[in-house]
Amino acid sequence: MKEKVVILGGGESGTGAAVLAKRKGHEVFLSDNGLIPSKFKQILNEFEIDFEEGQHSEEKIQTADLIIKSPGVPDDIPLLNQARTSEIPVISEIEFAMRYTRAKVIGVTGTNGKTTTTLLTHHLLKEGGLDAGCAGNVGDSLAMQVAIEDKDIFVTELSSFQLDGMYKSRLHVAILLNITPDHLDRYDDDFQKYVASKFRIAQNMKADDFFIFNISDPVIAERIDSIETKAIRQPVSMDKREGVIAYETEKYLRFIAEEEAHTIAKTNIPLRGRHNMINAMCAVLAARNMGVSWENIVSAIKSFKNVPHRLEYVGEIDGISFYNDSKATNVDAVKYALESFEEPVVLIMGGIDKGNDYAQLDDLVTKKVSAIVTLGIDDTKIKNHFKEIVPDISSTDSVYTAVEIGYSKAAENGVVLLSPACASFDLFKNFEERGQRFKEAFYALQDKIENNRTAI
């Protein structure tokens, strides 16, 4: 049935939804209150899709049969409240795309680790010979891929905002990694609302679907027994405990989901940190649920390369290792990063604070951090909190200076770690630019030191 479909937001998600709606014969109008990037305007023009930017034309929007909301658009803006009053359905791009795909869909959510787990799962499926796509917050939007080239399987990274707009969608495999406070400004500063949003990933699942979750996470462990789902439950854990089907030992990841137990040596997994062992277990189980053999999984996992800015090894100077963890924009992500190192760490952190409780880091900082370098315009909260724990705190608004200070203060065979715990928007466009500039500063310092030695 032809519908009048209105899309709010002209980025990756909104443009993909618009193309899919157009291809399915609907009347389509896209509206963005800001400016639409030129690459997306080009696509909209190519498909002859009516759009506007810099405003929302209420008379067009409120006559829609369906509104598709991009994840960046808050749920409670007056425009959407009015639409709901008029009983106009408001859904996410993921929900819309899943109406039209023949694929089995794997969904991955969690406060941290979503991208790594999504990409690793996709890698295992592709290397296992399956026709799999990667979507959601990674790569092209799910709607665009369904519109252009549908797949047998999609692995989708799902934020809480995307889950909030999903009502009838069914996932064949759902992965819930962890839940810690984040984005609470979108949830009335109510953590339990955010928790409920994350658990939406298990809704509508059937008896032959699989719900993989990290039972080591205290929030998940507390809530999991009250969650109603028909799916087969597959809990994973950082340690051996009753009922889990995968857990970590000192040297291996051990899987006991089938009659015969299987192990994967941790030395074969190109990821660092215990949190990444949880991510790996979840990805492996998802691949097994899709039919990839153990032999293919063990072979494929060795060749996986994670995306930049997530505990990314940059290089070393005089035995001092530099790591770019710019994606760590909350305290929990920094906690995971620090747990990954036995060496003494110079921690570069700072930016726009998102209501962080730095006390969660006190024990790890006391044990592992020899110095802190704040990188940002306002570092008052960080300095006030850590000044009694780490007397050596330096401040700068230059990433080049931060790298040089880190190098100068690092212990022999130590680590300089960019893991900010904060958003990047005070000095950078996004966390990607912050991470890239950190790497450029590392290479500049490396060249400077080498040139000085050559000149002597």
C-alpha positions in Angstrom: 0.0 0.0 0.0 1.4 3.4 -1.0 1.9 5.6 2.1 3.1 9.2 2.6 6.4 8.6 4.4 8.2 11.5 6.1 11.8 11.1 7.2 13.3 13.4 9.9 17.1 13.7 9.5 19.1 13.8 6.4 22.2 11.8 7.4 23.2 8.2 6.7 20.1 6.7 8.4 17.5 9.2 7.0 18.8 9.1 3.5 18.9 5.3 3.4 15.3 5.2 4.7 14.2 7.7 2.0 15.8 5.7 -0.8 14.2 2.5 0.4 10.7 4.1 0.8 11.0 5.6 -2.7 12.0 2.2 -4.2 9.0 0.6 -2.5 6.7 3.1 -4.2 5.8 5.4 -1.3 5.4 9.2 -1.5 8.6 10.4 0.3 9.5 13.7 1.9 12.7 14.2 4.0 13.1 17.1 6.4 16.2 18.2 8.3 16.3 21.1 10.7 20.0 21.5 10.0 22.1 21.4 6.8 22.2 18.1 4.9 25.7 17.1 3.8 26.3 17.4 0.1 26.9 13.7 -0.4 23.4 12.9 0.9 21.8 15.7 -1.1 23.3 14.2 -4.2 21.7 10.8 -3.4 18.3 12.4 -2.7 18.4 14.3 -6.0 19.5 11.1 -7.8 16.4 9.3 -6.6 14.2 12.3 -7.1 13.3 12.6 -3.4 11.6 15.8 -2.2 13.5 17.3 0.8 14.1 20.4 2.8 16.9 21.6 5.1 17.2 24.3 7.7 13.6 23.9 8.8 10.7 21.5 9.5 7.5 22.2 7.5 4.9 21.1 10.0 2.0 21.1 7.5 3.9 18.5 5.4 5.1 16.4 8.3 1.8 16.3 10.2 -0.1 14.8 7.2 2.2 11.8 7.0 1.0 8.2 7.2 4.4 7.2 8.7 7.3 9.1 10.2 10.8 7.6 10.3 13.0 9.3 12.8 16.8 9.3 12.6 18.7 8.3 15.8 20.0 11.8 16.4 16.5 13.3 16.6 15.2 13.3 20.2 11.9 11.5 20.8 10.2 14.3 22.8 10.4 17.3 20.4 7.1 19.0 19.9 6.9 17.9 16.3 6.9 14.2 17.3 4.6 14.7 20.3 2.1 16.3 18.0 2.4 13.5 15.5 1.8 10.8 18.2 -1.2 12.8 19.4 -2.5 12.5 15.8 -1.7 8.8 15.9 0.9 9.0 13.2 3.4 6.1 13.8 7.0 7.1 14.5 9.6 4.4 14.0 13.3 4.0 13.4 15.1 3.4 10.1 16.0 -0.1 11.3 12.3 -0.9 12.0 11.4 0.3 8.5 14.2 -1.6 6.8 13.3 -4.8 8.5 9.9 -4.7 6.9 11.5 -5.3 3.5 14.5 -7.6 4.0 14.6 -11.3 3.6 17.7 -11.5 5.7 18.3 -13.0 9.1 19.3 -10.1 11.3 21.8 -10.1 14.2 21.5 -7.1 16.5 24.4 -5.9 18.8 23.9 -3.4 21.6 25.6 -2.4 24.8 27.1 0.8 26.2 30.6 -0.1 25.0 32.0 -2.6 22.6 29.1 -2.6 20.0 31.3 -1.6 17.0 34.1 -4.1 17.7 31.6 -7.0 18.3 29.6 -6.1 15.2 32.6 -5.9 12.9 34.1 -9.1 14.4 30.8 -11.0 13.9 30.6 -9.8 10.3 34.2 -10.8 9.7 33.6 -14.3 11.0 30.5 -14.7 8.8 32.1 -13.4 5.7 35.2 -15.6 6.2 32.9 -18.5 6.8 31.5 -18.0 3.3 28.2 -16.5 4.2 26.5 -13.6 2.3 26.5 -11.1 5.2 26.2 -7.3 5.4 27.2 -4.9 8.2 24.8 -2.1 9.1 23.3 0.2 11.8 25.9 2.5 13.3 28.6 0.8 11.1 28.9 1.3 7.4 25.9 2.0 5.2 22.5 2.2 6.7 20.4 -1.0 6.8 17.7 0.7 4.8 20.1 1.7 2.0 21.6 -1.8 1.8 18.1 -3.4 1.7 17.1 -1.0 -1.0 20.2 -1.6 -3.2 21.4 -5.1 -2.5 19.7 -7.3 0.1 21.7 -10.0 1.9 21.2 -13.4 3.6 22.3 -12.0 6.9 22.8 -8.5 8.4 24.8 -7.7 11.5 23.5 -4.5 12.9 25.0 -2.3 15.6 22.0 -0.9 17.5 22.1 2.1 19.8 19.5 2.7 22.5 18.0 5.4 20.2 17.5 3.0 17.4 16.0 0.4 19.7 13.5 2.9 21.0 12.0 3.1 17.6 11.7 -0.6 17.0 8.4 -2.2 17.9 7.7 -5.2 15.7 11.2 -6.1 14.5 12.4 -9.6 15.2 16.1 -10.3 15.6 17.3 -13.9 14.9 20.3 -13.3 17.2 20.5 -10.5 19.8 23.7 -9.6 21.7 23.7 -7.5 24.9 27.2 -6.7 26.0 27.0 -4.4 29.0 24.9 -1.5 30.4 26.5 1.5 32.2 25.2 5.1 32.5 25.4 7.0 29.2 23.1 9.4 27.2 21.0 9.9 30.3 20.1 13.3 29.0 17.8 11.5 26.5 16.2 9.4 29.3 15.2 12.1 31.8 18.4 11.3 33.8 16.7 8.0 34.7 19.2 5.1 34.4 16.4 2.5 34.6 14.8 4.0 31.4 18.1 3.6 29.6 18.4 0.0 30.9 14.9 -0.8 29.6 15.8 0.6 26.3 18.8 -1.7 25.9 16.7 -4.8 26.8 14.3 -4.0 24.0 16.8 -5.9 21.8 15.2 -9.2 23.0 11.6 -8.2 22.2 9.7 -10.3 19.6 12.2 -13.1 19.5 11.0 -16.6 18.8 11.9 -20.0 20.2 14.5 -20.7 17.5 16.3 -17.4 18.0 19.3 -16.8 20.3 19.8 -14.2 23.0 23.5 -13.8 23.9 24.3 -11.7 26.9 27.1 -10.9 29.3 26.1 -12.3 32.7 29.3 -10.8 34.2 27.7 -7.3 33.8 26.0 -6.5 37.1 23.1 -4.5 35.6 22.3 -7.3 33.1 22.6 -10.0 35.8 20.2 -8.1 38.1 17.6 -7.7 35.3 17.9 -10.8 33.2 15.6 -13.1 35.1 12.7 -10.6 34.7 13.1 -10.4 31.0 10.4 -12.3 29.0 11.7 -13.8 25.8 11.1 -17.0 23.9 14.7 -17.0 22.6 17.3 -19.6 23.6 19.4 -17.9 26.2 23.2 -18.0 25.8 25.0 -16.3 28.8 28.7 -15.6 28.6 31.0 -14.7 31.4 34.5 -13.5 32.4 34.8 -16.5 34.6 33.5 -20.0 34.9 30.1 -20.1 36.6 27.0 -22.3 36.6 24.8 -22.0 33.5 27.2 -20.1 31.2 28.0 -21.5 27.8 31.2 -19.5 27.2 33.8 -18.1 29.6 37.3 -16.9 29.9 40.2 -18.8 31.4 43.8 -17.6 31.8 44.8 -18.7 28.3 41.6 -19.6 26.5 38.1 -18.8 25.7 36.1 -21.9 26.4 32.7 -22.7 24.7 30.4 -25.4 26.1 27.3 -24.6 24.1 27.3 -27.9 22.3 27.9 -31.5 23.3 31.7 -31.1 22.7 33.5 -28.2 24.3 35.7 -26.0 22.2 38.5 -23.6 23.0 40.1 -20.6 21.3 43.6 -19.5 22.5 43.6 -15.9 23.5 46.9 -15.5 21.8 45.0 -16.0 18.5 42.7 -13.1 19.2 44.1 -9.8 17.9 42.2 -7.8 20.6 43.4 -6.5 23.9 41.6 -6.4 27.2 39.1 -8.6 29.1 36.2 -6.6 27.8 37.2 -7.6 24.3 37.2 -11.3 25.4 33.5 -10.9 26.1 33.1 -9.2 22.7 34.9 -12.1 21.1 32.8 -14.8 22.8 29.6 -13.1 21.7 30.7 -12.8 18.1 31.8 -16.4 18.0 28.5 -17.7 19.4 26.6 -15.5 16.9 28.7 -17.0 14.0 28.1 -20.5 15.3 24.3 -19.8 15.5 24.5 -18.9 11.8 26.2 -22.1 10.9 29.9 -21.1 10.6 32.2 -24.1 11.5 34.6 -24.0 14.4 37.5 -24.5 12.0 36.5 -21.4 10.0 36.0 -19.4 13.2 39.4 -20.2 14.7 41.0 -19.4 11.3 39.1 -16.2 10.7 39.5 -14.7 14.2 43.3 -14.5 13.7 42.9 -12.1 10.7 40.5 -9.7 12.3 41.5 -6.0 12.3 39.6 -3.7 14.6 38.5 -0.2 13.5 40.6 2.8 14.5 40.3 4.7 17.8 39.3 1.7 19.9 42.4 0.7 21.9 44.4 1.0 18.7 48.1 0.4 18.9 49.8 3.3 17.2 53.5 2.5 17.7 56.4 2.9 20.1 59.2 5.3 20.8 62.2 4.1 22.9 60.1 1.2 24.2 57.2 3.4 25.2 53.9 2.2 23.5 51.2 4.6 22.4 47.5 3.6 22.2 44.7 5.6 20.6 41.4 4.9 22.5 39.6 8.1 21.4 36.3 6.3 21.2 36.3 5.9 25.0 33.9 8.8 25.6 32.7 7.5 29.0 34.2 6.4 32.2 33.3 2.7 31.7 35.3 2.6 28.4 38.3 4.1 30.2 38.0 1.4 32.9 38.1 -1.3 30.2 41.2 0.3 28.6 43.1 0.6 31.9 42.3 -3.1 32.8 44.1 -4.0 29.5 47.5 -2.9 30.7 50.0 -4.3 33.2 52.5 -1.6 32.3 52.5 1.8 34.0 50.2 4.2 32.1 50.4 8.0 31.4 46.7 8.7 30.8 45.6 11.4 28.4 42.0 12.3 29.1 39.5 15.2 29.0 37.1 17.1 26.7 33.5 17.8 27.3 32.4 16.0 30.5 29.1 14.0 30.2 28.3 13.9 33.9 31.1 11.4 34.6 31.6 9.8 38.0 35.4 9.5 38.0 35.3 7.7 41.4 34.7 4.5 39.4 38.3 4.8 38.1 40.0 5.4 41.5 41.3 1.9 42.1 42.6 1.4 38.6 44.2 4.8 38.4 45.8 4.3 41.8 47.3 1.0 40.6 48.2 1.7 37.0 48.4 5.5 36.2 51.7 7.3 36.9 50.6 10.6 35.4 47.6 12.3 33.9 47.6 14.8 31.0 44.3 16.6 30.5 43.5 17.5 26.9 40.6 20.0 26.8 39.4 23.5 27.5 38.0 22.8 30.9 39.8 20.2 33.1 38.7 21.4 36.5 36.6 18.4 37.4 39.3 15.9 36.4 42.0 17.8 38.3 39.9 18.2 41.4 39.0 14.6 41.5 42.4 13.0 40.8 44.8 15.5 42.4 45.1 13.4 45.6 45.5 10.1 43.7 47.9 11.2 40.9 49.9 14.3 42.0 51.5 14.5 38.5 48.8 16.2 36.4 49.5 18.3 33.4 47.1 20.4 31.3 47.1 21.4 27.6 44.7 22.2 24.8 47.2 20.9 22.2 47.2 17.2 21.2 50.9 17.6 20.1 51.9 18.9 23.5 49.9 16.2 25.2 51.8 13.5 23.3 55.1 15.1 24.1 54.3 15.4 27.8 53.1 11.8 27.8 56.4 10.6 26.3 58.4 12.7 28.7 56.6 11.3 31.8 56.3 7.7 30.7 58.2 5.0 32.6 60.6 2.7 30.8 58.6 0.2 28.7 55.4 2.1 29.8 52.3 3.2 27.9 50.9 6.5 26.8 47.1 6.0 26.5 44.6 8.4 25.0 41.4 7.4 26.6 39.5 10.6 27.3 36.3 9.6 29.1 34.8 12.7 27.5 33.2 14.0 24.3 35.6 15.7 21.8 33.6 18.7 20.7 35.5 21.3 22.6 38.7 20.9 20.4 37.7 18.5 17.6 34.8 17.7 15.3 34.4 14.2 16.6 36.3 11.4 18.3 37.6 10.3 14.9 39.4 13.6 14.4 40.7 13.5 18.0 42.2 10.0 17.4 43.6 10.9 14.0 45.3 14.0 15.4 46.7 11.9 18.3 48.3 9.6 15.7 49.6 12.5 13.7 51.2 13.9 16.9 52.8 10.5 17.6 54.4 10.4 14.2 55.5 14.0 14.4 57.2 13.2 17.8 58.7 10.1 16.3 60.2 12.0 13.4 61.4 14.8 15.7 63.3 12.4 18.0 64.8 10.5 15.0 65.9 13.7 13.3 67.5 15.0 16.5 69.5 11.8 16.9 70.6 11.9 13.3 71.8 15.5 13.6 74.0 14.6 16.6 
